Amino acid sequence: MRKTLLTSALATLLGLTPTDASSQSLSAKGSCSIRCADGSMQAWGNNGSGELGTGDYFSWNVPVGVDVPPTVTAIAAGGLAHSAVITATNTLWTWGFNFHGQLGNGNTMDNAVPAEVLTDVVAAATGNFHTLAVRSNGTVWASGINSAGSLGTGDLASSNTFVQAVITDVVAVGAGLENSVALKNDGTVWAWGLNNYGQLGNGVGPSSSLPVQVPVTDVVAIASGRHHVLLLRNDGTVWSFGANLYGGLGHGTTGLSGTPAPVVGLTDVVRISAGEFQSMAIKADGTLWAWGRNAQGQLGIGSVEDTPLPVQVTALPSVAEVSSGVFLGMALTTTGTIWTWGEGISGGLGNGTNATSTVPVQVTLACAVGTAVPEVALVPEMTIGPNPTTGQVAVHTPFTSPLPVRITDLQGRTVQATTVTHQHASVDLSALRPGLYLLTVLSPVGPHVLQVVKE
């Protein structure tokens, strides 16, 4: 439900094509929204607080245009009833429910029209009642409710304008009910706010108004549900912690977990999404997997039975992007089609009805959606090692011809460029500062993105 907007480099790592690398194209909650290929937006579903951004408060069961500025590059409409996007000029725009000041526009009145609230933004996330934004210098800014410390400022004062959290070097953020989570550029994860279900990852205990480190490393993506958190590690495994009443942690049980543990039987994952009480993941082969609460068919598996273990959504064999909402889900396939499933009340499925569906139904759009096809899945196997490295790293490719190599940091900046001239070539990273980097090999059949840790 609460989608995280990623930096362009991190999005590339998770399987977006270079042209779509900065884009999160869809988000589901009680309503849905998508980013069109031309940078415009369409949305549908519940609009009681103006969260569709149409300038009114009428719900729609078919896609309608959103009144956003040209060239939206990333969308995170995952708050309970408020929405946020990032534009090509790195400005953050918000709209919808604003009782706690989560829009960050200086007041607490709902707003059905998108408004600019912050500049120099490269990543953002929306929770139930607060909003998080990452600026290009790695600082985190937050607005909204703070009664449990979800703004990360070291106090409990809520704010209807953006205030700086006490954390740096951040590349991605996630937000839940009143908890927050951040991914640093060294692959570590930090959390703050409400901790009644262990959603800070350091055991069930008191809330924290300051970030505390989660005991998992080598993380490349994060996602937060209402009371639980998902972590994608660089080995393709998913780890989870927090509330687990319906099995949303994927541990095979329904008991909460205050510390991270791996989702059972799930490997080769490239994307994750955390819904209200359910979770979803996409594997490198394009298959979609779901687990947790399913009372309204929000897992898309053709039933309404909860499941504490991942189950494949067989109706969608080739998925590029997914968003899990409150009682519904939405996916973008590699062929550019949009599908929804779950609760259809207020038109949440966007197929012209208000009916619920336990299997995916296709949404007809008035625009083309840029497909986030995982190009790397089409490229023959490449490996690097040692990883982590203190200097030299060997790149093993199946190609005999010279291949360009680009190395970027998690802000998307190119820090080094070179060429590998044979199948077992070395790349010297000794000049780079310690941290997490992306090594992109441009092969004849497409780019292959590899993560490397410089010590």
C-alpha positions in Angstrom: 0.0 0.0 0.0 2.8 2.4 0.9 5.0 2.6 -2.1 8.6 3.8 -2.0 9.9 5.9 -4.8 13.5 4.9 -5.6 16.5 6.7 -6.9 17.1 6.0 -10.6 20.1 3.8 -9.9 18.4 1.7 -7.4 15.4 1.4 -9.7 17.7 0.2 -12.4 19.1 -2.4 -10.1 15.5 -3.7 -9.5 14.9 -4.3 -13.1 13.7 -1.1 -14.8 15.0 -0.3 -18.3 17.4 2.6 -18.5 14.8 4.9 -20.0 12.4 4.2 -17.2 15.0 3.9 -14.4 13.7 6.8 -12.3 10.0 5.8 -12.5 7.7 4.1 -10.2 4.7 3.7 -12.5 1.8 2.6 -10.3 0.4 2.7 -6.8 -2.6 1.0 -5.2 -4.4 1.7 -1.9 -8.2 2.1 -1.8 -7.7 3.8 -5.1 -5.2 3.3 -7.9 -3.0 5.6 -10.0 -0.6 5.1 -12.8 2.1 7.1 -14.6 1.7 7.2 -18.4 4.7 7.0 -20.7 4.3 10.7 -21.5 4.6 11.7 -17.9 0.9 12.3 -17.3 -1.2 10.4 -14.8 -4.5 8.5 -14.6 -6.3 7.4 -11.5 -9.5 5.6 -10.3 -11.3 4.4 -7.2 -12.2 6.1 -3.9 -11.9 9.9 -3.9 -13.5 10.9 -0.6 -10.5 13.0 0.4 -9.5 14.2 -3.1 -6.7 11.5 -3.3 -7.3 11.0 -7.1 -6.1 14.6 -7.7 -8.9 15.4 -10.1 -10.0 18.6 -8.4 -13.2 17.1 -7.0 -14.3 14.5 -4.6 -16.1 12.1 -6.9 -15.0 8.4 -7.0 -14.5 6.8 -10.4 -14.6 3.2 -11.6 -12.7 3.9 -14.8 -9.4 5.8 -15.2 -9.5 9.6 -15.3 -6.8 12.2 -15.8 -5.0 13.7 -12.8 -4.3 17.4 -12.7 -0.5 17.1 -12.3 2.3 19.1 -13.9 3.9 17.7 -17.0 6.5 14.9 -16.8 5.8 13.0 -13.6 8.8 10.6 -13.2 7.7 8.7 -10.0 4.4 8.1 -8.3 3.7 7.1 -4.7 0.0 7.3 -4.0 0.2 4.7 -1.3 -0.9 6.8 1.7 -4.2 5.8 3.3 -5.9 8.7 1.4 -3.2 11.0 0.2 -0.9 10.9 -2.8 2.5 12.2 -3.8 4.6 12.3 -7.0 8.0 13.5 -8.1 8.4 15.5 -11.3 11.3 15.6 -13.8 12.5 18.8 -12.1 12.8 16.9 -8.7 9.8 18.7 -7.1 7.5 16.9 -4.8 3.7 17.4 -5.3 1.1 16.1 -2.8 -2.7 16.0 -2.5 -5.6 14.3 -0.7 -6.3 13.7 3.0 -4.5 16.2 5.2 -5.9 16.0 8.7 -2.5 15.5 10.3 -0.6 17.8 7.9 0.8 15.0 5.9 0.7 16.9 2.6 3.4 19.2 4.0 1.7 22.3 2.5 1.5 24.3 5.8 -2.1 23.6 6.7 -4.4 20.6 7.6 -7.1 21.0 5.0 -7.8 18.3 2.4 -6.7 19.3 -1.1 -8.1 17.7 -4.2 -5.6 19.5 -6.5 -1.9 18.6 -6.6 0.4 21.2 -5.1 4.2 21.6 -5.0 5.6 21.2 -1.5 9.3 20.5 -1.7 12.3 20.8 -4.1 15.4 18.7 -4.8 13.6 15.5 -4.1 14.9 12.2 -5.4 12.8 9.7 -3.5 9.6 9.7 -1.4 7.1 7.5 0.5 3.6 8.0 1.9 2.3 6.4 5.0 -1.2 6.5 6.5 -0.7 9.9 8.0 2.8 11.1 7.2 5.0 11.7 4.2 8.8 11.1 3.8 11.1 12.6 1.1 14.8 12.1 0.3 16.7 15.0 -1.1 19.7 14.7 -3.4 22.1 15.1 -0.5 20.8 12.0 1.2 18.8 13.9 3.9 15.3 12.9 4.9 12.4 15.3 5.3 9.1 14.5 6.8 5.6 15.9 7.4 2.4 14.8 9.2 1.7 12.9 12.4 4.5 12.4 14.9 2.8 11.1 18.1 5.0 8.0 18.0 8.1 9.6 16.4 7.4 8.7 12.8 9.0 12.0 11.5 12.4 10.9 13.0 13.1 14.4 14.4 13.9 13.3 17.9 10.7 14.8 19.3 7.0 14.1 19.1 5.8 17.3 17.5 3.7 16.8 14.4 4.3 19.1 11.5 2.3 20.4 8.5 5.5 21.4 6.8 8.5 19.3 6.0 11.1 19.0 8.8 14.4 17.3 8.6 14.8 13.8 10.2 18.0 12.9 12.1 19.5 10.7 9.4 21.8 11.1 6.4 23.1 9.1 3.4 19.6 7.8 2.6 18.6 6.5 -0.9 15.1 5.2 -0.3 12.3 5.4 2.3 9.2 3.6 3.3 6.3 4.6 5.6 3.6 2.7 7.4 0.8 3.6 9.9 3.2 5.6 12.2 6.5 3.9 11.5 9.2 4.8 9.0 12.1 2.9 7.4 15.1 4.1 5.4 17.8 2.5 3.3 21.2 4.0 3.4 23.8 4.0 0.5 25.8 1.3 2.4 23.0 -1.2 2.3 22.0 -0.8 5.9 18.4 -0.2 7.1 17.2 2.2 9.8 13.7 2.5 11.3 11.9 4.8 13.6 8.4 5.6 15.0 5.8 3.2 16.3 7.1 -0.2 17.5 4.1 -2.0 19.1 4.4 -4.9 16.6 8.2 -4.9 16.2 8.0 -2.8 13.0 11.4 -1.2 13.9 13.1 -4.6 13.6 14.8 -4.4 16.9 12.3 -6.3 18.9 8.8 -5.4 20.2 9.3 -2.5 22.5 9.0 1.3 22.9 8.6 3.6 20.0 11.6 5.6 18.9 11.7 9.2 17.6 15.2 8.7 16.3 16.3 6.1 13.7 17.6 2.8 15.0 19.5 0.3 12.9 17.7 -2.9 11.7 20.0 -5.9 12.1 20.1 -6.8 8.3 22.8 -5.7 5.8 23.2 -5.9 2.0 19.7 -4.5 1.4 18.8 -3.0 -2.0 15.1 -2.2 -1.6 12.5 -1.7 1.2 8.7 -1.6 1.5 6.4 -0.8 4.4 2.9 -2.0 5.0 0.6 -0.8 7.8 2.5 -2.6 10.6 5.1 -4.7 8.7 8.3 -4.1 6.7 9.9 -6.0 3.8 13.6 -5.9 2.9 15.0 -7.2 -0.4 18.7 -8.2 -0.1 21.2 -8.3 -2.8 21.1 -12.1 -2.9 17.5 -12.0 -4.1 16.0 -13.1 -0.7 13.2 -11.2 1.1 13.3 -10.5 4.8 10.3 -9.3 6.9 9.4 -8.2 10.4 6.5 -6.6 12.3 2.8 -7.6 12.6 1.8 -10.9 11.1 -1.9 -11.5 12.1 -2.8 -12.8 8.6 0.6 -14.2 7.6 1.9 -11.1 5.8 5.5 -11.8 6.8 5.6 -15.0 4.8 7.2 -17.0 7.7 4.7 -19.8 7.5 3.0 -18.6 10.8 0.7 -15.9 12.0 2.9 -14.8 15.0 4.5 -11.4 14.9 8.2 -11.1 14.5 10.1 -8.2 16.1 13.3 -9.0 14.3 13.9 -9.7 10.6 13.6 -13.3 9.3 13.5 -14.6 5.7 10.3 -15.1 3.7 10.1 -18.9 3.4 11.0 -20.4 0.0 11.3 -17.1 -1.9 14.5 -16.5 -3.9 15.6 -14.6 -7.1 13.3 -11.6 -6.2 13.8 -8.3 -8.0 10.8 -6.2 -6.7 8.7 -6.1 -3.5 5.5 -4.4 -2.3 3.9 -4.3 1.1 0.1 -3.8 1.3 -2.1 -3.3 4.4 -1.7 -6.8 5.8 -0.3 -8.6 2.7 2.8 -8.7 0.7 3.9 -9.3 -3.0 7.1 -9.9 -4.8 8.3 -10.3 -8.4 11.0 -12.8 -9.3 13.6 -12.4 -12.0 11.6 -14.7 -14.3 8.6 -12.3 -14.1 6.4 -14.5 -11.9 4.3 -12.8 -9.2 4.0 -14.1 -5.7 1.7 -13.1 -2.9 1.0 -13.9 0.8 -0.9 -12.6 3.8 -4.4 -11.3 4.1 -6.8 -12.2 1.3 -10.4 -11.6 2.6 -11.3 -9.5 -0.5 -9.1 -11.5 -3.0 -6.3 -8.9 -2.7 -3.7 -11.7 -3.4 -5.1 -12.3 -6.8 -4.9 -16.1 -6.5 -8.6 -16.9 -7.1 -9.7 -17.4 -3.5 -10.3 -15.5 -0.3 -8.2 -17.6 2.0 -5.3 -16.0 3.8 -1.9 -17.6 3.3 1.2 -17.3 5.5 3.5 -18.6 2.6 4.1 -17.2 -0.9 1.7 -18.4 -3.5 2.2 -17.7 -7.2 -0.4 -15.5 -9.0 -0.6 -17.8 -12.0 -3.0 -15.5 -14.0 -0.1 -13.1 -14.6 3.0 -15.0 -15.8 5.1 -12.0 -16.8 5.0 -9.0 -14.4 7.3 -6.0 -14.4 5.9 -4.0 -11.6 3.4 -4.5 -8.7 1.7 -2.5 -6.0 -0.2 -4.0 -3.1 -2.9 -1.7 -1.5 -5.4 -2.0 1.3 -7.8 -4.6 -0.1 -6.6 -4.6 -3.7 -3.5 -5.1 -5.9 -2.3 -3.8 -9.3 0.4 -5.0 -11.7 2.1 -3.8 -14.9 3.0 -6.6 -17.2 6.0 -6.7 -19.5 3.7 -6.1 -22.4 2.5 -2.8 -21.0 -1.0 -3.9 -19.7 -2.4 -2.9 -16.3 -4.3 -5.5 -14.2 -6.1 -5.1 -10.9 -7.7 -7.5 -8.4 -9.4 -7.5 -5.0 -12.1 -5.2 -3.6 -14.0 -3.2 -6.2 -15.9 -0.9 -3.9 -15.9 2.7 -5.2 -14.4 1.5 -8.5 -11.0 0.5 -7.1 -10.4 -2.0 -9.9 -10.9 0.5 -12.6 -12.7 -1.8 -15.0 -16.0 0.1 -15.1 -17.7 -1.8 -12.2 -17.7 -1.8 -8.5 -17.5 -5.6 -8.3 -14.8 -7.5 -6.3 -12.5 -10.0 -8.2 -10.3 -12.6 -6.7 -8.4 -12.8 -10.0 -6.7 -10.1 -12.1 -8.9 -8.1 -14.5 -7.5 -5.8 -17.2 -7.8 -2.0 -17.0 -8.4 -0.1 -20.2 -6.3 3.1 -20.2 -6.4 6.2 -22.4 -2.6 6.4 -22.5 0.3 4.1 -23.0 2.2 3.0 -19.9 6.0 2.8 -20.1 6.8 -0.9 -19.4 9.4 -1.5 -16.7 10.6 -4.6 -18.5 13.4 -6.3 -16.6 15.9 -6.3 -19.4 18.5 -8.0 -17.3 16.3 -11.2 -17.4 17.1 -11.5 -21.1 20.8 -11.2 -20.7 23.0 -14.3 -20.3 24.5 -14.8 -16.9 27.2 -12.4 -15.8 29.0 -12.5 -12.4 31.4 -10.4 -10.5 33.8 -11.2 -7.6 35.1 -10.8 -5.1 32.1 -9.0 -3.7 32.5 -7.0 -1.4 35.9 -5.9 -2.7 38.7 -3.6 -1.6 39.9 -2.8 -5.1 39.9 -5.2 -8.1 36.7 -7.0 -9.1 36.5 -9.6 -11.9 33.7 -9.4 -14.4 32.8 -12.7 -16.0 30.7 -12.4 -19.2 29.8 -14.9 -21.9 30.8 -12.4 -24.6 34.1 -12.2 -26.4 33.8 -8.7 -27.7 34.7 -5.6 -25.7 31.8 -4.3 -23.5 31.4 -0.8 -22.1 31.0 -0.7 -18.3 29.4 2.1 -16.3 29.6 2.4 -12.5 27.1 4.6 -10.7 26.4 5.4 -7.1 22.9 5.0 -5.6 22.1 8.6 -6.5 22.4 7.7 -10.1 25.7 9.6 -10.7 28.3 8.0 -13.0 31.5 7.7 -10.9 33.6 5.6 -13.3 33.5 4.3 -16.9 35.6 1.6 -18.5 35.6 -1.3 -20.9 36.0 -5.0 -20.3 37.9 -6.5 -23.2 37.5 -10.3 -22.6 35.3 -12.8 -20.8 37.2 -12.6 -17.5 38.3 -9.0 -17.2 39.1 -7.0 -14.1 37.8 -3.6 -13.1 39.7 -1.4 -10.7 37.5 0.2 -8.0 40.3 1.2 -5.7 39.6 4.9 -6.3 36.0 4.7 -5.1 34.9 5.6 -1.6 33.5 2.7 0.4 29.8 2.1 -0.3 27.3 0.4 -2.5 27.6 0.8 -6.3 25.9 -0.4 -9.5 28.0 -1.9 -12.2 26.2 -1.8 -15.6 27.7 -3.9 -18.4 26.3 -2.9 -21.8 26.1 -6.2 -23.7 24.9 -6.8 -27.3 21.5 -8.0 -26.0 20.9 -5.3 -23.4 22.3 -3.9 -20.1 23.1 -6.2 -17.2 23.2 -4.5 -13.8 25.2 -5.9 -11.0 25.6 -4.6 -7.4 29.1 -4.3 -5.9 30.1 -3.3 -2.4 33.4 -1.3 -2.1 35.0 -1.7 1.3 
